[in-house]
Amino acid sequence: MRVKLVSFDVWNTLLDIGVMLSFLSKGLGEVTGIEEEETAGGVSLARERIKGMRSKGTGNPERALEESQELLAELLGINVELVKRATARAVLRVGDEIVLPGAKEALEGVKRKDLKVTVTGNVMFWPGSYTRLLLERFGLMDHIDKTFFADEVKAFKPMREMFEKPLKAFNVRPEEAIHIGDTYAEDFEGALKAGLWAVWINPKAEGVRRIHERGFEVPSVGGILEVLEEIEKS
């Protein structure tokens, strides 16, 4: 068996979500006049609630983006249009510090193996097109064949449909694909349940370790290259 496709999560896999949310909180403060500490708290609480809804399967995949924007607006007591303005400001202002160490090297290494590379990402507060813009702006899209974002696919991780979309696009069987991401439930378990190989980025991991028949734990995104080598050997 040979892996033909590698799917990457985006946030906290290739790009730093903490950096993006910091710029979002600042943008919210600017357009609303609310103290940044309060906007940051609202963003954190909204994220927690949305993730909880999705893990329980109660989120609406048809409105993955709108649902999160509306919840954040409700928590802050503002119009949803201000959330949209703040996310636009964040995308315009963030710098290359948003790119995680080793992200570009990992993508380049996978492409050198002549594999298809995709991004499979959930959305929250801003559309997938904004994330695609960031990947393009900082040179990561040069090593990515296709992107799949929740607001465009109308599904979100850990839903099976989210992982099947890239497989269908490249006519690849589940056992010929591997997904890497930082969230255990959404990325690791979601990929395994869809029949893919899975890699969980755990910053506390001491090294690359097999933790499932088709699953690995790595300390950073660069571990994907070692995992691919191990799969090839086996």
Secondary structure, 3 states (H helix, E strand, C coil): CCCCEEEECCECCCECHHHHHHHHHHHHHHHHCCCHHHHHHHHHHHHHHHHHHHHHCCCCHHHHHHHHHHHHHHHHCCCHHHHHHHHHHHHHHCCHHHECCCHHHHHHHHHHCCCEEEEEECCCCCCHHHHHHHHHHCCCHHHCCEEEEHHHHCCCCCCHHHHHHHHHHHCCCHHHEEEEECCHHHHHHHHHHCCCEEEEECCCCCCCEEEECCEEEECCCCHHHHHHHHHHHC
